Amino acid sequence: LTAERFVPHPFATDPGARLYRTGDRARFRAGGELDFLGRLDDQVKVRGFRVEPGEVEVALAAHASVGQVVVAPLVEDGRGARLVAWVVPEDGAVVDAGELRRHLQGRLPDYMVPSAFVRISAVPLTANGKVDKRALPAPGETAGGAGIPSVAPRTEFERRLAAIWSSVLGVASVGIHDDFFELGGDSILSIQITSRAHREGIHFTTRQLFENPTVAELAAAVEGAGAVLAEQGEVTGEAPLLPIQRWFLEAGLESRHHTNMALLLELRRRFDAEPLAEALAALVAHHDALRLRFVEQEGAWRQDFRPVAETEVPLAVHDLSHLDGPERLARLVELCSAEQSAFDVTATPLFRAALFDLGNEAGQRLLLVAHHLVVDNVSWEILTEDLALAYRSAARGHAVDLAPKTTSFKRWGDRLKALTEAGGFETEVAYWADPRRAAVAPLPVDFPGGENLRSSNQIVRVSLEEEETRDLLGPALLPYRTSAVEILLAALVRAVGTRTGQDSLLVDFEGHGREAIFADANLARTVGWFTTLYPVLLEAPSADPRATLTAVKDQLRLTPHNGLGYGWLKDHGRPETREALAAQRPAPILFNFQGQAEIADRGADDLPFVLAGEAFGSTAGRDAHRTHLLDLEVSVRDGRLVATWDYSSELFRRETVEALAESYLAALRQLLDHCLSPDAGGFTTSDFPLATIGQAALDALAAQIGDLEDLYPLTPLQQGMLFHTLQDPEVGAYIAQVHNFLPGDLDLDAFREAWRRVARRNAVLRTSYHWDGLDVPLQAVHRETEIPVAVEDWRGRSVRERTASLRDYLDRDRRRGFEFSTAPLVRFLVVRETQDRYRTVATLHQSLLDGWSLPEVFQEFGVVYQALTAGVEPELLDRRPYRDYVEWMLRQDRSAAKRFWQGTLAGFTEPTPLIYDRPADESRASAHADRARQLSAAATAHLESVARTHRLTLNTLVQGAWA
């Protein structure tokens, strides 16, 4: 697509000069001006982005199974526009929606990938020969598409999971193999899904959802699993302050009592005060953090939970229906401001509400206010859902019954404090205490000594054009597999560097803090302030856009545990660690990327309220001290990226911040131009976090492979097999040859296609090995690979001749071995032995598949082959990728394993010798034989009886006898 946009400049004198094809229609006027006449394409807006369906059609048509294709937007009630692809398969081809989606994901940004694929026999045309889009059949209701079927839930448990996903993700329905991330899922939505599931008695963690991102995988992993045990009773007593709470309280802010989070809700139906009060009381009883009280003693702050019996939620009721419009709005703001400034952090509860009646036409408003010490953004999702449920029950006269609690705020704090004090984050100290942080130049201000107060807040806003925003959130991310945040921060380093003269920047980052660090902790429905705040050092020593982007990307991805450990080390680490972190210069800039703020909350239709449009006072006191010299908030509104610079006029002149904001835009545009140029692209070391490899070696390896998809180490057993194979390649060690017989007529095209699909689903069949110039051997997964299939016809040979030919082939093929740097490490021979019988021989290196995996892969091939020959889609269960096992292996404590085996094998000085009657050298020759002995049925039954009596397996008895 980039090459189609950047075309050769026909009139340029500079070699390689290019023009950008915009797709706009225009004409010259006599005076040299241009008249804009519209677009040459059928550009449409989908999910806030401008999309050219023709570009999607070109990318889809490149797939081998696609004959013709039409891509167009489909507008559905309440869901906005989504892209749909209608596909006419090539003759004899079977079109797979998941395969087409994966094909596009490697070529297009996510928002350009159709949400549905519809198989059609022919493209309908009008009388004029144009595509008749009105005659195209509507897709079915599955998220994976219609016509090219998405697999519907098969069990009641899968149906319940799919319904939860559908509600939270805002799609009509979900197939069991639809990917959570492909459907728009992210870390925040994963919390909402686990919360909703928990309320319905289905228990899993966000980590389990990330590791099992389809309904089928998740159901298999968690069905029948019990809930993570959590205290269901009233939580009381003292709890450790989380780092963000301690940071806030110890900042000594005069306005510590007035730092809130608040919502003003427009009620869709009338609320009565009495059941509302009952619902609010239920929230405070259920969500323990809403009963937190903060006490300062001798300069040290602590928090404790107050009893439910001593806590009553203030609910103010105001009738403003008698006031006219302007006066009513002014009074609303006045009353809301009073509620916002009513907290005292040493008293409970730090949660209050006010109900306003604005008259019959305007309806009611409900103000919910909580001090920031007890809630975060995720908490509001939980509280609003529970408030709706609690009010409905109370209004009907029923007892309020909320979903079971998840891990308590107190338990979470206790666990992290204990982990820190036990040295759990000590490996991060070197990262956080990096002396290079101290070398970063301070951000110069215009008025040194000026006060940094909210009362002197000023704002400068700049924005990208809509087309630039679309590029930033789409095509610009593809060349280096960056996130939008990484590009935004790379531009920030460049922009601030123009003011400081340095190529490094220290910036504070905010994270949600609900990290999946404990397998037995679940925060999906826990209210509290979990936010993490941590400094990130960014360095971009080169002015080259590629070097800047890749450096910032890799530095950000090195942040351990998404910054969770920083605050805990600073508060509860070893004395020298606390001292070192406390002495660090604070970051001058707070960066926050809000994303696409214009997108409505998913699942909002389930709630009896929506966000109101009226002002509702300030969430922070005007005398509050600002925490940073500059706050940069970036969001997407109305299709345009907006950068809001928040500063104090007591420290900066407006023109200074305006110049910095413009420099930021200029840096962003320079990076965008580079990312959209034909020369952009390449891997960085952070793309392959499991691999130990430098950038230069990675560049060389990527150039050698060409279609690199993943890179990770060989397991110890794989390394051993590889070593022995390379030591004596002619022997054919660890070469497996698997024979199968296929009766009837063999469809060779379907045979090849089936193995191509099996390889697509199993990365080991697309893997090559590399070790030259590397610290450790690595296995590379290729994006695509063709498994070689040789075909021979032996029908004219006798049985003896076929046997001799087979023996000769097997011997030659074993000695041929494999070129390990080239995938795949498997090949096939297909022999037609008789008119109605085929023999297949698969030759592969045993480091790819163990004895358990081999039949699994061949069984999968059988399912796919039969489906292809029948013209239907195969139904296959999702598999965990081999990469997950490698990652698990790398996480194991090798020191502990070494201690265990040293203890277990203590006293052994050499291997236990076997009895052999030939010299040892001869026994190493490449030859083997089998000798079988069969026990009688009576002896076997006796052994089985002994095993049952002693609660042993038959395998254990056999191993014991062998020992």
C-alpha positions, 0 to 999 in steps of 0.5 A: 500500500505504501508503494502504491501511495508513493509513486515515482516523480516523473519530472524530478531530476533527483533519482528516487524522488517520489510523489504522494498520491492523495486520492483527491480530485482537483482542477486548476483554475486560470489563476493557478488556484486549485478547486477541490472536487472530492475523492477519487475513491469511495473513502468512508469513515469507520471507527473514527478513521477514514478508510478506502475500501479499495485498499482493503480489496487489493490486500484481500485479492492477494490471498490465493483463495480469493477470486473476487472481493468487494469491501464496503461499510455496513451501518447497523442500528446503534453500532455505527459503521463496520467494514464487511468483505464479500468474497468470491473464492477461487475455483475449488478454494475453501475460504477461511475467515480466520485465515483472511483476517490473519492475512490482512493483519500483516498488511493493514492496520487493525481498523482496516480489517473487516469485522465480517467476511461473507462468502458469495458465489458471484459479485452482483452487478447493476445494469451498468456493470457496476457492483450492486452493493444493495444486492450484497447479502447481509452478514450473519450476526457472528463477530467472525463473519457470515457465510464464512462461518464463525463457530458458535458456542457448543456448550452452555458454559461457552454460551455464557462466556460468549454473551459476556464478551458480546456485551462488554466488547459491543459486538452482536455475538462472538464465535468460540474461536474469535480472538479477544484482541481482534474484537477490540479487547485491551487490558481495561476491557479484560478487567470488565470481562472478568468482573462481569463473569465473576458476578455470574459465578464464572471465575478467572483472572485477567492473566488467564484471559490474556493467555487464553484469548478465545472463548474456546480456550478460556472455557477449556482452561477455567470451566469448573475452576473455583473462585480465587478465595477472597474475604466476603465479610466486612474488611476492617483494621489497618491496611498498608498505604499503596505507593500512590496513596503515600505519594499523595499524602506525603506531598503535603498538599493544602488541598489534600481534602479536595482531590476527587473523582466525580461523575454527573449522570443523566438518569434515563428513568426516574430515581427515588431518594429512598431506594437510592440511599439504600443502594448507596449504602449497599455499595459502601458495605460491599466495597470496603475501600469506600470506608477508608479513613486516613490518619496522620500521627507524628508526621506519618500517615496510615489508613484503616477501614471503618465499620459498616455500622459507623458509615453512612453515605451522604445523599443530598436531594435538590429540587431545581425544577422551579428555576429557569435554564441559566439560573438552574445550571448555575445553581447546579454547578454551585451545589455540585461544587459544594459537594466536591469540597465537602470531604475530610480525608480523616473522616468517613465515608469519602464517597457521597452523592447528590440527586437533582431534579431539573424538571420534566423536560431535563429530567434528573441528574445524579452526582457521584463524588469519591476522593481519589484516595479510594477510587481510580478509573476502573473503580468507576466501572465497577461502582456504576454497574453495581449501583444500577443493580443495587438500585433496581433491587432496592426499588423493587423491594428486594434485598441487594445482592451484589456479586462476590468480592474479589481480592480485597484492597487490604489483601493486595497491599499486604501481599505486595508489601510482603513481597517487597520486604522479601526481596521480590522486586530487588532485581529491578533496583538497578533499573530504577536506580540507573545513574543516567537518570541523574544526568538528565538536564532539568527542564528550564522555566521562565520564572525560577521561584514561581509557585506551581499552583492549580490557581495559575493553571493555563492550557495550550492545545495543538492538534494533528489533522484528521488524516494525520491522526488516522495515519498515526493510529494506523499505518504509521504503527506497522513498520516498526510494530510500535504503539501510538504511545511510543511514537508520541513519546519519541516525539516528546524526547525530540521536542523537549530536546530542542529546549534543553539541548539534550537527547534524554528525557525523564517523564512520569508515566501512569499505569492502572496498577492492577497487574497480574503478579499473583496467580491467586489474586483477582482485582476484577471487582475490587474498588480502590486507588491502584494507579502506578506512577513511575519515571521512565528514562528515554534517550534518543541520541540520534536525530535519525527518525528510525533510530529515535523510534526504535530506541524509545520503543525498546526503552519503554518495553524494558520497564519491569512489571509495568512500573509496579515495583517502583513505588513499593521499592521506594516505600518498602525496599531496603534502606539503601534502595529507599534512600537512592530512589528518594534522592532522585530528581523528580520527573518534570513532565507527566505524560498521559495518553487517553486514547480515543476519548470519544468512543462511548463506553461499551455496554452503556445500554445496560445502565439506567444512566448516561454521562451528563453534559452539564458542568459539575464543579472542580474535582480539585481545589484551586489552591492545590499544588501541581505535581509536575512542571508540565502535564501533557495529556494526549487524546483523540477527539472528533477524529483528531489527535489533541495534545493538551499542555497544562502549565503554571503561568507562575513558571512559564510564559505562554509563548514558551509553552506554545513554542514547545507544543509546536515543536512537538507537533513538528516532531510528530509529523517528521516521525509520521512522514518517516513511518509512511515512507517506503524506506521505513521498517525493521525489527528491534530487539524488544519485538522478541523479548525471549531472545538474547540478541543484539540489534546488529545480529537481529538485523542480519538474521531478519535479512537472512530469513526475510519473513521473520515472525518470532524468535526465541531460544531452543529449549535445553533438550532441543539444544542437545538434539541439535548439538548431537546432530551437528556433531555427526550429521551423516549418522542421521541422529534424531531424524524421524520418518513417519509412515502413513497409508491413505486408501482411495484417491488422494487429492494432492492439492488438498494434501498440500493445502491441509499441511499448509494450514496445519503449519500455519496453526503450529509454529514449530512446523515453520521453524528454523534454527540459528546459532552462528554469531549468537550467544545462544542458539535461537529458533526463528518462526517464519511467517509462511513456509511451504512444506515440500511434498515429493510425489512418485508413482510406483504402481509399475513396480513389484512388491519386492521392488517397492520395498527396495525403493523404499529402503533406499529412499529412507536411507538417503533421506535420513542421511540427507538431513536438514539445513537447519537455517531454512524452514521447514524442518519437515518434508513429505514423500507421497508414493502411489503404490497401487491404484487405490493406495498411497503411502506417505513418509514424513521426514522431520527432525525430532526436536520439533515434535515429541511423542505426544505431539506427533499424533496430535499434528497428524490427527489435525491434518486428517481433520483439515484434509477431510474438511477440504475434500468435503468443501466444508470448514474444519472445526479445530480446537485452539492450541497454546503456542509452543512459544508459551512453553519456552517462555515458561521454561525461561521463567523457571529457577535454574539455581533451585533446579540445580540444587535439587538435582545435585542433592538427588544425585549426590554420591553418583560419580558416573552414569550407571553402566549397562551390560553389553557384550561388545566394545563400547566404541562399537555400541555407538555405531548407527544401528538399532534393533527391537526385541519384544517380550510379552507378559501373560494376561494373568501376569499383567492382571497381577501387576495391575492389582499390585499397582492399585493396592499400593496406589501406584501406576503400572508405569511406576512399577515398570520403571522400578523393575528397570531400575 
